[in-house]
Every structure is written in C-alpha cells, then in structure tokens.
C-alpha cells in the first residue's frame, strides 16, 4: 500500500508516539493513500514523504463514514482509544481539515447533529500506524520538497465546505 505524509521535514523513521492522543483515530503516525490530497493540502515549505506499507500479519480496522466511525472518533478526541489494531483506515473528519472551530466535537450538539455536520464535504482517507509492529512494516521510499502553492482547487473546496456547513447549521437552528 502506497502512503503519503505531508509535514515540514523528511521522516524516514516515523515515531508513532509523537502524534496527538486525541486526534481522529488516536495516537499514531497519520498518512493518506491519496497522493493528490497530500500535495493539495501541503502548506508553505512542505515536504511530502512517500511510504510503502506491507499489511501482511497486521490487525487492520477499516471505518466508513457512519455511526461506528463517529463514535470511535469522539472517543479518541476525549483521549479514550480502546480499539486494539495495528493500523486504522478510515475517513478524515472534515472539521479537522476545514477548521470549524471545534463545534462538532464540543458537546453542544446532539450526536445526530454532529454526525450530520461530519458528513459534509469530501471523504478523504487516512491511514494511522498505531503500533511498533506496523511501523516496522512501513518503508520510507523518498520525500519531495513542495514549493508554496496558491491552490485554487483547495480554496474552492474550502469555500464550498464553508457554504454547506453554514447551511446545515442554519437548518439545525430552524428545526424545532
């Protein structure tokens, strides 16, 4: 499986303990199989690292954008990762990408409302290396420095998401 990680440095040997414990899928090293996504969302002075992951013998849990994913995501954001897997694959929560100020996981929304908001926008995939066993099967291939880009596609996507998010919030406000 080819995977990409965007950051500010070349990472030949990832450390699964550096990532945030309260991220979407808990602590681990986050990557994506979507090369276009890795490059499009790269910031200033970014480095895209390319890896290959051998899944043989690993416990892999895959999520879809649904209730199971939503509940796991919320547990992790509260620092309660209880899934025992070497690798977790599933959708990135768009509130992370598009920075909706934490409203979705704030606790002020009902779970059905929060899930509705998380379903807005594109579904990008993330792959999280959660154990040393999995990290040992992740092979760095190369890295590439990315020049600062003014990405019209990314900007249009952000604007479309903001419109859809505002509309959904407005609809929720009008529901009795």
C-alpha positions in Angstrom: 0.0 0.0 0.0 1.5 3.4 -1.1 1.0 6.1 1.5 1.9 9.8 1.9 2.6 12.0 4.8 2.9 15.8 4.5 4.9 17.8 7.0 7.8 20.1 7.2 10.7 17.6 7.3 11.7 14.3 5.8 10.6 11.4 8.1 12.5 8.2 7.3 11.6 6.5 10.5 8.2 7.6 11.9 7.5 7.8 15.6 4.0 6.6 16.4 4.2 8.3 19.9 4.6 11.9 18.6 1.0 12.3 17.3 -1.8 13.7 19.4 -3.7 11.2 21.5 -6.9 13.0 20.9 -6.7 13.0 17.1 -9.4 11.3 14.9 -8.0 7.8 15.3 -5.9 8.3 18.5 -2.2 8.4 18.8 -0.2 7.2 15.9 1.5 8.2 12.6 -1.0 9.6 10.2 -0.8 9.1 6.4 -3.0 9.1 3.4 -3.2 6.8 0.3 -4.4 9.8 -1.7 -1.3 11.4 -3.3 -3.4 14.3 -4.7 -4.7 15.1 -1.3 -1.3 15.0 0.3 0.1 17.5 -2.3 -3.1 19.7 -2.4 -3.2 20.3 1.3 0.5 20.9 1.7 1.3 24.2 3.3 4.3 26.5 3.0 7.7 24.8 2.8 6.1 21.4 2.9 7.7 18.0 2.5 5.7 15.1 1.2 7.1 11.7 2.3 6.2 8.6 0.3 6.0 5.2 2.0 5.0 1.6 1.3 3.1 -0.4 4.0 3.1 -4.2 4.0 -0.2 -5.2 5.7 0.7 -8.9 6.0 0.1 -10.1 9.5 -1.2 -6.8 10.8 -4.5 -6.3 12.5 -6.3 -3.6 10.4 -9.5 -2.0 11.2 -11.3 -0.1 8.5 -14.1 2.5 9.1 -16.7 4.0 6.8 -18.3 7.4 7.4 -21.1 6.1 9.6 -22.2 5.8 13.3 -19.3 3.4 14.2 -16.7 5.8 12.8 -18.4 8.8 14.5 -18.4 7.1 18.0 -14.8 6.0 17.7 -13.8 9.4 16.6 -15.4 11.1 19.5 -13.9 8.6 22.0 -10.5 9.4 20.6 -11.0 13.1 20.8 -11.6 12.6 24.5 -8.4 10.5 24.8 -10.1 7.1 25.1 -8.7 4.9 22.3 -10.0 1.4 23.1 -9.6 -0.2 19.7 -6.7 -2.7 19.5 -5.4 -2.5 16.0 -2.0 -2.1 14.3 -3.4 0.0 11.6 -6.7 2.1 11.4 -8.0 3.2 8.0 -10.9 5.5 7.5 -12.3 8.9 6.7 -10.6 12.1 7.9 -13.1 14.2 9.9 -13.6 17.3 7.8 -13.8 19.5 10.8 -10.1 18.9 11.2 -9.3 19.8 7.6 -11.6 22.8 7.3 -11.1 24.0 10.9 -14.7 24.6 12.1 -13.6 25.8 15.5 -14.3 22.6 17.4 -18.0 23.0 17.2 -18.6 19.4 16.1 -16.9 17.8 19.0 -17.7 20.5 21.5 -20.5 18.6 23.2 -23.0 21.3 22.4 -24.6 19.4 19.6 -26.6 16.2 19.7 -24.8 13.2 18.3 -27.1 13.1 15.2 -26.4 16.8 14.5 -22.6 16.3 14.9 -22.6 13.3 12.6 -24.7 15.3 10.0 -22.0 18.0 10.0 -19.2 15.5 9.8 -20.8 14.1 6.6 -20.5 17.4 4.8 -17.8 17.7 2.2 -15.4 15.3 0.5 -14.4 12.0 2.1 -10.6 11.7 2.3 -9.0 8.6 3.7 -6.4 8.5 6.4 -4.2 5.5 7.5 -2.9 5.5 11.0 0.1 3.4 12.1 -0.7 2.7 15.7 1.8 0.0 16.8 5.6 -0.6 16.5 4.7 -3.8 14.7 3.0 -1.8 11.9 5.7 0.9 12.0 8.3 -1.8 11.3 6.4 -2.7 8.1 6.3 0.9 6.9 9.1 1.5 4.4 10.1 5.1 3.5 10.6 5.5 -0.2 11.5 9.1 -0.7 10.5 12.7 0.0 9.9 15.8 -2.1 10.0 19.4 -1.1 6.9 21.2 -2.2 7.1 24.9 -3.2 4.5 27.3 -1.8 1.4 26.9 -3.9 -1.6 29.1 -4.4 -4.1 26.2 -4.9 -7.4 27.3 -6.5 -8.8 23.8 -6.1 -8.1 23.8 -2.4 -9.5 27.3 -2.0 -12.7 26.4 -3.9 -13.1 23.3 -1.8 -12.8 25.2 1.4 -15.3 27.8 0.2 -17.8 25.1 -0.8 -17.4 23.3 2.5 -18.0 26.6 4.4 -21.2 27.3 2.5 -22.5 23.7 3.1 -21.5 23.8 6.7 -23.3 27.2 7.3 -26.4 26.0 5.5 -26.5 22.8 7.7 -26.0 24.9 10.8 -28.8 27.2 9.7 -31.2 24.3 9.1 -30.4 22.8 12.5 -31.1 26.2 14.1 -34.6 26.2 12.4 -35.5 22.7 13.4 -37.9 22.6 16.3 
